[in-house]
Amino acid sequence: METAIKVAFATTDMLHVNQHFGSAKSFAVYAVNPEQAELMEAAQFGELAQDGNEDKLSVKLQLLDGCAAVYCQAVGASAIKQIIAQGIQPIKVHEGSTIKDLLSDLQAEMKAGPSSWLAKAINQHKGPDLQRFDEMEDEGWQE
């Protein structure tokens, strides 16, 4: 899945997004493109309290390296700052949201025209367009 982006889901059962980011016991990390979604990793963290343990975030942020977004039921202000600083979009979902439905929605958005955060993530994954200078030259652009 060469053109896929990575997204993570805070989950206990690998079916629903049912965890607060800071106290999430596990994450499911998927590679997603408009046509398919593939589970890449299931990471377990064990028991973590929601408050009073800021170090718990560093392990989760390391896991999320390279992800475009993280879906969770809730996320604290401190965690939001750290997630965004890492270039990841935090997405709060409604109770009962299924990973399957969220993946389908994400794929539909990719096909229909992505939102700003998704377009940015897709473009970052693509890397620089090395042909853009050739195209500019063909159009008559000069230094």
HELIX and SHEET records of a PDB file:
HELIX    1   1 LYS A   56  LEU A   63  1                                   8    
HELIX    2   2 ALA A   77  ALA A   85  1                                   9    
HELIX    3   3 ILE A   99  ALA A  112  1                                  14    
HELIX    4   4 SER A  116  LYS A  126  1                                  11    
HELIX    5   5 ARG A  132  ASP A  138  1                                   7    
SHEET    1   A 5 ALA A  37  GLN A  44  0                                        
SHEET    2   A 5 SER A  26  VAL A  32 -1                                        
SHEET    3   A 5 ILE A   5  ALA A  10 -1                                        
SHEET    4   A 5 CYS A  67  CYS A  72  1                                        
SHEET    5   A 5 GLN A  89  LYS A  92  1                                        
END                                                                             
